[in-house]
């Protein structure tokens, strides 16, 4: 919450100036997505504002300047903190070539041929399998300005995602076993 307050202050904006809350909905780490969505929902409820969801890979792809992606297929790779990556592929015009998916780096680079531009915090992991690819400058993490722009555009056009998490696999959490009757 202090980061949100600081961002508003840096932009010279107060809560009453807002008409929409944008939030990334995943894929990403389970805890990170839950915290972000809970904060956005709480703020939306308190301020009586609608919420527009934006996919994490989509936000990362839209942060890449046209000159950098021109003539290249874009692969956005987000570190899942496990053995696989969260990956989505886009044309140079940022048209998704499929939904985000979880897969190993070796599989992700086989999704498309030709010149590649890699983005996201796991882009370096793909370079071992496609040394001919380029890594985008400055697109390791979603940018709040990009999320705000995409949220406004997509909400106005009825294309925003609901503020619900996109999970590509179940959480790695198990509930403790409750002892049955007579077990001690």
C-alpha positions in Angstrom: 0.0 0.0 0.0 2.8 2.5 0.7 4.1 1.8 -2.9 0.7 2.7 -4.3 0.5 5.9 -2.3 4.1 6.8 -3.5 3.1 6.1 -7.1 0.0 8.3 -6.9 2.1 11.0 -5.3 4.8 10.8 -8.0 2.1 11.1 -10.7 0.5 14.0 -8.9 -2.8 12.1 -8.6 -5.1 11.6 -5.7 -7.6 8.7 -5.1 -10.5 10.9 -6.2 -8.9 11.3 -9.7 -9.1 7.6 -10.4 -11.8 6.1 -12.5 -10.5 2.5 -12.8 -8.0 0.1 -11.2 -5.8 -2.0 -13.3 -4.2 -5.2 -12.1 -2.1 -8.0 -13.5 -4.0 -11.3 -13.1 -1.2 -13.8 -14.0 0.4 -16.0 -14.7 2.9 -15.5 -11.9 3.7 -16.7 -8.5 0.6 -17.9 -6.5 1.3 -15.5 -3.6 2.1 -12.5 -5.8 -1.0 -12.9 -7.8 -3.2 -13.4 -4.8 -1.8 -10.3 -3.0 -2.1 -8.1 -6.1 -5.7 -9.1 -6.7 -6.7 -8.8 -3.1 -5.2 -5.3 -3.0 -7.0 -4.3 -6.2 -10.3 -5.7 -5.1 -10.1 -4.0 -1.7 -9.2 -0.7 -3.3 -11.9 -1.0 -5.9 -14.5 -1.8 -3.2 -13.4 1.0 -1.0 -13.2 3.6 -3.8 -16.2 2.3 -5.7 -14.1 1.8 -8.8 -14.2 -1.0 -11.5 -11.2 -3.2 -11.9 -9.6 -4.3 -15.2 -7.4 -7.3 -15.3 -4.4 -7.6 -17.6 -2.4 -10.7 -18.3 1.2 -10.5 -17.0 2.7 -11.7 -20.3 0.5 -9.3 -22.2 1.7 -6.3 -20.1 5.4 -7.3 -20.6 4.9 -7.7 -24.4 3.2 -4.2 -24.6 6.2 -2.6 -22.8 8.5 -3.4 -25.8 8.9 -0.6 -28.3 7.9 -1.3 -31.9 11.4 -0.6 -33.2 12.8 -3.4 -31.0 10.2 -6.0 -31.9 9.8 -5.3 -35.6 10.4 -8.4 -37.7 10.7 -10.6 -34.6 8.4 -13.0 -32.8 8.2 -12.1 -29.2 8.4 -14.7 -26.5 7.6 -13.5 -23.0 8.9 -15.8 -20.2 8.1 -15.4 -16.6 10.0 -17.2 -13.9 7.6 -19.6 -12.1 10.1 -20.3 -9.3 9.9 -23.9 -10.3 11.4 -26.0 -13.1 9.0 -24.6 -15.8 8.5 -21.1 -17.1 5.2 -19.2 -17.8 5.4 -18.4 -21.5 3.3 -16.6 -24.1 4.2 -15.9 -27.7 3.2 -12.8 -29.7 3.7 -11.6 -33.2 5.7 -8.4 -33.7 2.4 -6.6 -33.7 1.6 -8.0 -30.3 -1.1 -10.4 -31.4 -1.0 -13.4 -29.1 -0.2 -16.7 -30.9 -1.8 -18.7 -28.1 -2.6 -18.4 -24.4 0.1 -18.4 -21.7 1.4 -21.9 -20.8 3.8 -23.5 -18.4 6.7 -25.3 -19.9 10.4 -25.9 -19.7 12.7 -23.3 -21.5 13.8 -26.0 -24.0 10.2 -26.4 -25.1 9.4 -22.7 -25.1 12.0 -21.8 -27.8 10.6 -24.5 -30.1 7.2 -22.7 -30.2 8.3 -20.6 -33.2 11.1 -20.3 -35.7 12.7 -17.2 -37.1 14.1 -14.1 -35.4 13.1 -14.0 -31.7 12.9 -11.3 -29.2 12.8 -12.5 -25.6 11.2 -10.6 -22.7 10.4 -11.1 -19.0 12.4 -12.0 -16.0 13.1 -15.5 -17.4 14.3 -14.4 -20.8 17.9 -15.3 -20.0 16.9 -18.9 -19.4 15.8 -19.2 -23.0 19.1 -17.9 -24.4 20.8 -21.2 -23.7 18.5 -22.8 -26.2 18.3 -20.0 -28.8 21.6 -18.0 -28.7 20.5 -16.3 -31.9 17.6 -14.5 -30.1 17.8 -11.0 -28.6 16.7 -10.0 -25.1 14.5 -7.0 -24.9 15.8 -4.0 -23.0 14.0 -3.2 -19.8 11.0 -5.6 -19.9 11.8 -7.9 -17.0 8.8 -7.0 -14.9 5.4 -5.5 -15.6 5.4 -1.7 -15.8 2.5 0.1 -14.0 2.2 2.7 -16.8 1.7 -0.1 -19.3 -0.9 -1.8 -17.1 -2.7 1.5 -16.6 -2.8 2.2 -20.4 -3.9 -1.3 -21.3 -6.5 -1.3 -18.5 -8.1 1.9 -19.7 -8.1 0.9 -23.4 -9.4 -2.6 -22.8 -12.0 -1.6 -20.2 -13.3 1.1 -22.5 -13.6 -1.5 -25.3 -15.1 -4.2 -23.1 -12.0 -6.4 -23.5 -10.5 -6.3 -20.0 -10.1 -9.5 -18.1 -12.0 -10.0 -14.9 -10.0 -9.5 -11.7 -9.5 -13.3 -11.3 -6.2 -15.2 -11.2 -4.8 -17.0 -14.2 -3.2 -20.1 -12.7 -1.4 -22.5 -15.0 -0.9 -25.2 -12.4 -2.4 -25.9 -9.0 -0.6 -24.5 -5.9 2.1 -26.6 -4.3 0.3 -26.5 -0.9 -1.2 -29.5 0.9 -3.6 -29.3 3.8 -2.4 -31.0 7.0 -4.0 -34.3 7.6 -6.6 -34.4 10.4 -6.1 -37.4 12.6 -9.0 -39.8 12.4 -11.0 -41.1 15.4 -8.9 -43.3 17.7 -5.6 -42.3 16.1 -3.1 -40.9 18.5 
